[in-house]
Amino acid sequence: MKRMQFLGVMGATAVAAVLACAQQPAQGQEPPRNVSAQRHGNIAAAQDLSRRAYDKLTAAQQANEFDLGGHAARAKQLLLEASEEMRLAATAANRH
C-alpha cells in the first residue's frame, strides 16, 4: 500500500514538473514570423506586433532582474501561443 502511495506522489510530482516547464518559454524562443505578408498582410502584421511585444517583455524582465512575479514569462508564453494561432488562421484562409 505504501508503495502505491509513493508511486502516486511521484507521478503527481512528475506531472507538476512537466506542466511548470511547459509554461515557461524556452530560452531564446521568440514568436516566429511565418505568415506571408503578401498573402495575409493583416495577420502577418499582427504576428510582427506579437514578436515586438515579446521583445519588450524580455527587456522588462532584464531591467527588473526577472523579478516580475512570473507574469512576464506567462505573457511571453501566451504570445507564443497567439503567434501559432495566427499561423493556423493563415493556413485556414489558404484552404478557402
N, C-alpha and C positions, 0 to 999 in steps of 0.2 A: 504494500500500500504506500509506504513512504517513497519507494522508487517511482511510482506513478505520479505522486505529488511533485517530486523533484523534477521529473521529466516535463510535467505541465508547467512548472515555474520556468524551467529552462526554455521551453518552447515559447512561452509568452514573452520572455526577455528577448529572445532572438527576433520575434516579430516586432517588438517595440524598437529594437535597434535598427532593423531594416527600414521601418517607417520613418524614424528620425533621420536617417541618412538620406532617404528619398526626398525629404522636404528641403534639404539643403542643396542649392545649386552647386554643381561641380566646379572646382577651381578653374577659372579661365573660360567657363562656358558662358556664352552670350546668346541672346536670341539671334537666330540666323536671318539672313536676307535671302530667302529662297523663293520669293514670289516675283514673277516677271512684271516689271513696271510698264512694259509695253502692252501686256495683255490685261493687267489688273492694277492700274495706276493707284486707285484709292486704297486697295488692300496693301500694295507694296509700300505706300506712304505710311499707312498705319503700322506696318511691320517696322519701318525705319524709326518711327516715333517710339515704338516699344524698345528698340535697341538703345536709343538715346536715353530713355528713362532708366534702363538697366545700368548704363554707364554712369548716370548721375547718382544712382543709388550706391554704386561701387565707390564713387568719390566721397559720398556722405559717410559710408562705412569707414573708409580710410581716415577721413578728417576727424571722426569721432572714435577712433581706435576700436572699431567694430562693436562699440557699446551702444547698440540701438535696440536692445531687448529682443533680438531675433526678428523684429518686424521688417527690417530692410531685407533680410535674407528671404523671408516669406514673400515679400513683394517681388523680389527677383524671381523666385520660383513661379509665381503667378504670371509674370511677364513672359517667362519661357513657355508656359502653357498657352498663354494668349497667342504668342507667335506661331505655335504649332496649329492652333485653331484657325489662324489666318491662312496658313498654308493649306489646310484642309478645305477652307472656304474657296480658295482659288482653284483647287483641284476639282471641287464640286462644280464650280462655274465652268470649268473646261469641258465637263461632260455634257453641258447643255448647249 
